[in-house]
Amino acid sequence: MTRKINAAIVGFGNIGRYVLNALEAAPDFSIAGIVRREKREIPGVNYPIVTDIDQLEAVDVAILCVPSRQTQAYAAEYLKKGIHTVDSFDIHSDIAAVRNELDKIAKAHNRSAIISAGWDPGSDSVIRALLLAAAPKGVTYTNFGPGMSMGHSTAVKAIPGVKDALSVTIPIGTGQHRRMVYIEVEEGHDFNHVKSTILNDDYFKHDDTVITQVDDIDQLKDAGHGVKITRKGVSGTTDNQIFEFDMRINNPALTAQILVSSARAATRQQPGAYTMIEIPMIDLLPGDRDELIAALV
């Protein structure tokens, strides 16, 4: 019997909890444990809980469920320890630079890192690449939502003066979006100052952003999200080829599943750092390669 992949979950917020579910459902993974800032029990969880990954045994891959702005540091540290890494880094403008930096570290330590392995960037990136192959000339529009953006919500929560926050993405067409940001303000902080800080953050300064102060974020939370990708282009010399991809999903659940599938793929790559469009699709899947080809091709 082939040895199972031993995975550590790093961070245990929304995504980390769903990663645990996805790992438990996967036939080829075992769970080494959970790394979090505080070593405290989690109801219903019977795996080791530690504050340092060195306290876990024989970790093959670390699934990073921490805020995007922390993933590069974690990945660099774990790659140097000889552990594969996978993350859902979602700051699109920085992906190429982060990939290049981690690529050097991964190769130097004979390990692989898969970055930006969520659903966008991530699985949606694969769809966009496929549509580009199908119609090399043309235009692609990616319209998100309506739904909760975990990355944007986490970014707002990190801003001084924010007690709790929710960022909802509203599509307004042709790949343009409005960010509806709802915040609870900590006592002693000025709403207008917090608002100005949010509007100048890299997550928000390029979008139409509306910020509203509320008393209770919990009354607004809904993990549902979605995307519609449309490409109109040319196949060879044939015009008016139109393709659409549409999904409605639970945001953290899908992100977690893509992370787990990518963790599997990370153990199958040559040393280096990769985005999802660079990975053979079959490496994301469990099971016999020949059987998968027979079933899917």
N, C-alpha and C positions, 0 to 999 in steps of 0.2 A: 504493500500500500504506500502511495506517495505521501511524504510528510506534509502536513498542513502548513500553510503560511502563518507565522506567528505575528500578530499585529498588535501594536499599542495605540490606544486612542489618547491623543494629547489635547486636553481641553474637554470640558463636559457641559457645554451649554446646549442650545437647541440642536445644533448639528451633531455634536458628540453623542447625544442620546439616540439620535436616529442612526448614527454609524454603528452603535452597539447593536441595535436591532438588525441592521443589514449584515453585520458580521456573524451574528448568531444564526441567521438564515442561510449563510453561504456554506456550501459543502466543503470547501477547501481552505477555510480559515480556522485558526484558534485565536483566542484573545489572551494576550500576554498580561494586560492590565490597563489601567487608566492613569494618566499623568495629569494632575491638576495642581493649582496653587496651594490648596489646603488639603491635608490628608484627613478627610472626614468621610464617614460612611455614606453610601448612597442607597436609599431604601430599595430593596429588590435586586441589588447588584452584588454578586458574589465573587467578583474578580479582584485581584490586588489593586489597591488604590495607593499611589505613591506621589511624591512631589518631585522626583528626579527619575528620568528614564533608566539611569544606571541601576536603579533598585529593582528593575524587572529582568527576567532571565530570557536570553536567546531571542531578542526582538529582531524580526526580519525587516519589518516595515513600520514606520510611524505615520499614522494618519493625523494630520494637523488640523484640529478643529478650533483654531484660535483666530482672532481678528486678522484681517489681511495684512495690516501693517506690521504684524509680528511674525508672519510666516517665514520670511526670508531668514531671519535670525535663527529661528528654530530649525529650519531645514539645514542651514549651514552647520549648526552645532551637531545635529544628528548624523549628517553625512560624514562628518569627520570622525564620528564614533563607529562608522561602518554599518549604518542603518539606512535602508532605502526610505525615501519620504514621498508623501503625496499631500497636496494642499488644494484649496479652492480660492487662491489669491484672485481678487476680482477688480483690481484697478487696471483697466484695459491699457491705459497709456504707458504703464510701467512694466508690462509683462515681458517684453523683449529684453529689457535691461536685466530684470531679475533672472530670467532664464539664462542669459549669458554668464552672469556671475555664479549662479549655482552650477552651471555646466562645468566650470573650471574646478570647483570643489568636488563635485561628484566624480569626475574623471580622475582626479588626484587620489581619491579614496576608494576607487573601484566600486562605486555604487551608482544608483540611478535615482533621479528626482523627477516626479511629474507635477508640474505646477498648473494652477488655474483649472483644476479638474472638478468643476461644478457643472451647472447646466448652461450658464452664460457668464463668463467664458467657460468653455468645456464642451458639452455635447452639442450645444447650438453652434459652436465653432466648427464642429465636424459637419453639421448640416450645411452651413454656409460654404464650406470648402467643396462639398459634394455638388451643390447647386452651381458653384463657379465652374466646376469641371463639366457640368451638363450644358452650361451656357456661358462660355468664356467672356463674351461681350454682353454688357447689360448693367442693371442696377439691382441691388439687394436692399430691402428694407427690413429691419428687425424692430418689431413693435412689442414692447414688454407690457405685461399687466392686463387689467388692473390687479395689483397685488402688493404684498409686503416685500420689500427688499431687505434681506437680512444684512448684507454688507453695508448698505447706507444707514440702516437703523443702528448697527453697531458703531459706525463712525460717529453718529450724532451722540450716542451715549457716552463716548469718550471725551466729549467737549466739556470743559469746566462749566459748572452751573446747570448741567442737564441731569435731572434725577432719573428720568426714564424717557424713552423716545420710540417713535414708530415712523418709518418712512414708507410711503405708499407710492408706487409708480403708476402713473396714469398715461396710457398711450394717446398721443394727439395726432398721429398719422405720419407717414413717410419717415419712420425711424426717429421721430421727435417725441420727447416725453416731458411730462410735468412731474416734479417731485412734491408730493404733499407730505410735509413733515410736521408731525404732532409731537410736542414736547411738554413734559412736566418740568418746571423750573425749580431748582433747589432754593430753599429759603435764603434770603440775603443776596441773591443774584438778580441782576437786571435783565428782563426779557429781551430788550432791544439790543443789549450788548451780546447776549448769547446768540440771538438771531443773526447779527452781523458776522459773528465767528463762523456760524454754520454756512452762511452764504458765500464765504470766502474759502471754504474747505474744498480741496480738489474733488471730492465726491460730488459736490453740488454746484460749483461755480460755473460749470459749462451748461447747466440745464435750467429750465424755467422752474424755479423752486418757490413754493408757498409755505410759510412756516406759521403754525398756529399753536397757541398755548392752550393746554387742556388740563383738567383736574385729575383725570384718571386714564392712563394709557390702556390699561387692561380692558376697558370697555370698547376699544377700537381694534384690538388685535385679531388677526385672521391670517393663518399661514398659507392661504391659497395664493397662487400666482399663475402666470401663464406667459406665452409668447406666440406671436405669429410672424413667421419669416416668409417674405414674398420676394421672388426674383423674377424679373422680366428681362429676357435677353435673347441672344442669338446662338443657335447650335449650328456650327459650320457657317453656312450662309443663309440659314433659315431664320427669319425673324419671328417675333411674337411668341416665343416659348415662355410660358408662365408656369411657375412652380410655387406651391404654398405648403408650409409646414405649420401646424397649429397644435398647441397642447395646453392643457389646464391641469395644474399639478399642486401638490403640497410642497412648498418650497424647500424646507429643510430635509424632508424625506428623500426627494430626488437628488439634492446635493449630496446627501450622505451615501446614497446608492452609487452615484458616479464616483465618489471618493473610494469606496470599497472596490469597485470594478477596476479603478485605476491603480489601486494598491496591488492588485493581482498582476496587472500589466507591468508595474514597476519592477517586480522581481524577474521579469522576462526580458528586460531591455539590456543592451550594452551600456556600460558606464556613461553617464552624462545626464543632462537635464532636458526635459521634453515638455511640450504642450500636447494637448490631446490630438491635434491634427497630424502629429508626427508619429503616432502610435498605430501599429496594425490593429484593426478592429478586433480581430480574433483573439488578441492578447488580453482583451477586457473580459473574456468569457471563460467560465469554468467548463471542464469536460474535455473529451478526446477531440483532437484537432480534426481528424478525418470524419468523425461523426458530425462535428459542427459544420464542416464544409458540405457534407451530404445533405444536411438539414436546411442550410441557409442559402446555398448558392443556387 
